[in-house]
Amino acid sequence: MASWTWFHRLGSPKWFYEKTSRWLPWLALVTAAIMVVGTVWGLAYAPADAKQGNSYRIIFIHVPSAFLALVCYYLMAIAGAVSLIWKMKLSDMAVKSCAPIGASLTFIALVTGAIWGKPTWGTWWVWDARTTSMLVLFFLYLGVIALQDAFESRENANRACSILALVGTVNIPIIYKSVDWWNTLHQGATIKFTEAPSMPPEMWQPLFLMIIGFYCFFALVFIMAMRSEILQREKGTRWVELIVKHRLNKLTNHDD
Amino acid sequence: MKPARRQRLFLVLFIVVGSSVTVGLVLFALSENINLFYTPTKIVAGEAPVGKQIRGGGIVVPGSVIRAPDSLKVTFDVTDSASQFTMVYTGILPDLFAEGEGVVATGRLDKAGVFYATEVLAKHDENYSPPEVVDAIKQATEAKQAL
């Protein structure tokens, strides 16, 4: 059987912290650029919709945040599985870091959906399969956040969160396919993996850009959350002490 | 892979597959109740309860919308291209309500199969297009009809 050492090196908090130190500024720059271009393109230059007018432009926020909320959940569940099987420190931190980000993205998707729903459907909220399963996703994220602090021992908290994350994965295909499996008020998917989008290029091009921008934004926020989690959990180690000392030196020199 | 890890891998697979099957069976059993509204086919076939508060939905039949001259009362037919029924509603319709567009309404069915709505929501479809394109298509079809 192949050697698993590379996999374990990948799970080293120190390795992760040092690597991402170099990536972070570039990632922040790329994220800001894509988000600014995507937002201005979507809100100012994309044409209005024939039926909805300008109110449809909320999709440039709604769709990417809902999409990334699902992606984030899969990442959290995969990290949970790795944490259960290999007991890797970094994967525990990933589960913990994903939950608040995913909850925020789901919340944004729910709120923007409600704001769009009022002028379009005529109601803020309806209990159809899509909106309800999305609300369940929000509660799953909140559950993971709550479980993190519900245990005395870190190990029990990690295990409980990982199991909840894994059980919740069943909800993701339900959210995605809900509009096809049942009749709902929410419309079917405009952008599908199998067919051409049912909107003109001048609309889906900025939408795709915003989805890429949200991907970058998610990566950025996730890495930052991971780094602060690493520093907190590894605070007793030599390498973290060195980093803190180095930072403090910089600060005091600056003050002189 | 060490035996202990392999065992935990199977545990993880068991959790994912087990919970998926459980939830899948529950949803399958509840599938009729998860539907937000009754389709015209179901209503015409008598599968929807009479006199109880339900939701009905479909596409507004073009040319079927009749507005009362002295009140907010609106009558229109709703179809799923197989069957159709009549809806009666008194009140303000959503902006996106239009002939040939989808609606989902809350209300009660009477014995004659007429649906008395207390709330009408517009169901938007997944298609988006700029107004110029829609106008161009409309003009093209009108030109074709004129020929």
Interface residues (C-beta under 8 A of the other chain):
Chain A: M1 W4 P47 A48 D49 A50 K51 Q52 Y56 A81 L84 I85 W86 P119 T120 W121 G122 T123 V126 W127 D128 A129 I163 L166 V167 T169 V170 N171 I174 W181 W182 N183 T184 L185 Q187 G188 A189 T190 S198 M199 P200 E202 M203
Chain B: M1 R5 R8 L9 L11 V12 I15 V16 S19 S20 V23 G24 L27 S31 I34 N35 L36 F37 T39 G57 L93 P94 D95 L96 A98 E101 V104 E119 V120 L121 A122 K123 H124 D125 E126 N127 Y128 S129 P130 P131 E132 V133 V134
